[in-house]
Amino acid sequence: MKDFLAILCVAGIVASGCSSSQKSNSSSSPSLKDAYKNDFLIGTALNNSHILERDSVANNLIKQQFNAATPENIMKAEVIHPGWDTYNFDMADKLVEYGKKNNIKINAHTLIWHSQLPSFIRGIKSADSIKTYFENHITTVASRYDGKVYSWDVVNEALNEDGTMRNSVFLQKLGPDYIVEAFRLAQKAAPNTLLYYNDYNIESPKKRAGALDIVKKIQAAGVRIDGVGIQGHWHLGTVPYQHIEESIEAFGKLGVKVMFTELDISVLPNPLRGNVADVGSRADNNGANRGNPYVSGVPDSVQNALAADYAKLFQLFLKHKDKVSRVTFWGVEDGGSWLNDFPVRGRTNYPLLFDRKFNRKPAFYSVYNLKK
């Protein structure tokens, strides 16, 4: 690997100790997807405005920088299957066309998740009715987009932090084999689509063990699983590099690819206990901007620390590029990040590679220049 100081010099992050040959000589339009084209896909999360191309600046940036995309919400069950016999494919169809037009591979997200379910699910009491919903939803949605999307997050966030199974409506009504059955149904409905399990914190040892058990159980049943998505919602200065590497190696040994599917690095204080990314978790600001220190802008010291964390992460991804097939950032630019409202609403976060004006940050160059 390149000397780390040299990487930061080339990125323009530090000045002292840098020779003239180490200063950035990047072109006016450096592109991540081009820089990493021989390594892995570079993705982003898309909202409706992106898909409809309402903002020309955002649209141009997406097409320039990314060759993979995941929809934020439009393929989640509450949107795409709002009534028992009612499906709403409008925006999902537009997403597929957007990907085709712009040569962007679409990772469909997600078939089975305990959150953002349609409201009618709350009124279902019988296991047979849940089973019917489960089968109809997977078969109808996955088959519609087979060969049109690159991959599916078949099951999302099925584990507790200790690696046991989350007590979701699917576990309660269908039992612990529901994950295997979800992949079996998806395999049948979408034979030309890659099938993934996706979760947060599965780089941590206990939760990783649970995810490894899921993969093994699916494989033992003779059902196809192509990869595992590690979401990658981390915090500045505490990115668990060793656990990440151990996880890439452990999943790789099972013959599945590894994706980093929702990558961002929060620069704000974490008011929750642990690295929680459950959308149902919330915290209070507690006043005086104690949890929101950078309302007017982020200091250079924080920009530099973020760039260093991202550089070290991508060095690790490159080291294991034979196992890593995609890295997707959860958002295009800082202003659109979910972390402005999670776990505290209304904060000002700076977790991505592009700022609120769509400018490249030092973190962008720390990643891009690894490939110079």
Secondary structure, 3 states (H helix, E strand, C coil): CCCHHHHHHHHCCCCCCCCHHHCCCCCCCCCHHHHCCCCCEEEEEECHHHHCCCCHHHHHHHHHHCCEEEECCCCCHHHHCCECCECCCHHHHHHHHHHHHHCCEEEEEEEEECCCCCHHHHHCCCHHHHHHHHHHHHHHHHHHCECCECEEEEEECCECCCCCECCCHHHHHHCCCHHHHHHHHHHHHCCCCEEEEEECCCCCHHHHHHHHHHHHHHHHCCCCCCEEEECCEEECCCCCHHHHHHHHHHHHHCCCEEEEEEEEEECCCCCCCCCCCCCCCCCCCCCCCCCCCCCCCCCHHHHHHHHHHHHHHHHHHHHCCCCEEEEEECCCCHHHCHHHCCCCCCCCCCCCCECCCCCECHHHHHHHHHHC
